[in-house]
Amino acid sequence: MIDPANAASPLSSAEQLRYARHLSLPEIGLDGQRRLRQASVLVIGAGGLGTPALLYLAAAGVGRLGIIDPDRVELSNLQRQILYSTDACGSPKVEVARDRLLALNPHLQIDVYPAAFTLANAAPLIADYDLIIEGSDQFATKYLVNDACVLAGKPYIGASIRAFSGMLAVYAAPEGPCYRCLFPEMPAPETVPSCAQAGVLGTVPGLFGILQAHETLKLILGIGEPLIGALLKIDLLTMRFQKLRLPRDPGCPGCGASSTRHTLSESAAVCATPARHTEADLPWLSVAASQQRPALRWVDVRTTAEFTAGHVPGAIHAPLDQIEDWAGSVGPHDELLLYCWQGGRTVQAYHRLPGTLQGQVSLLQGGYEVWLNRQG
């Protein structure tokens, strides 16, 4: 924990030099910089949103940062997660992030949690920090963060991105709206495309992560107009910015007067993994095992853009949204191996095939990403 005496102590000469541009702002000054040093922020997800937010919070001198993420750095992260480097691939994200942030600003306390944000750890983690930044890429995690913050009475800064656009708000129940005021219930996982499926330009999460850090600093410093009761939507292809009113819903299932959510529940936290993407009873086949079956017809269910950019040599292209029509061309003795980028759409494609055909189908474990890694 931050030592209160140290947090309130005078700034050292090194800190005065480091934060000189803050100290010259009347809205910040010495008192504001001390508030930043006394503050604690938990960042949930050290990915496209979390990493730029962490960089700017660390640079600004927020005294204590918590980082929770179960993943290791992958090559496909580096297009947008600029906190990491190529030689960090394979290392736990939280450990790499801590080392990079301390190299940027050694005056900080950084606590890392190499785990998923789940029902088991949500309440104690939220209780241990002043503010929370939600930077996950799973809808169920977003709902768990929201419900935990509502129960704890703590504001958090949430963002969602896709392709070339995104949205941002400060969810601050009970005074302001919560995430469920905007989206009362979690959508079915199969209806929501992942970043791997929809794609994202690397600068998009960069901008929204910086805006999350910006709103966090405003809340700590008590300056400006935080995005409480407002939703900022940005289309970065057209550079169209919209600030929409986001009122609190009195009948909200999360923070409304009639809400029955007095404790976190399993239904709010089905989040650690996509439910249908790891079904053990499906006919998964590893890349190594697939190479022992030369009769397999590889079937790529990704989009045309993804297929054009690169695919397994000789693969058939049958996009997910056309898989039912394509199934009619499959012969009775064909052996098929479906694949997408990581496996999620492969599961969807399998369930869309006629039951009589499923016995001829295998699913590539890990998807095209794993196949690519083995080629290197």
Summary of the structure (lengths in Angstrom):
residues: 376
radius of gyration: 23.0
end to end distance: 43.9
largest distance: 78.4
contacts: 1211
relative contact order: 0.10
helix: 39%
strand: 18%
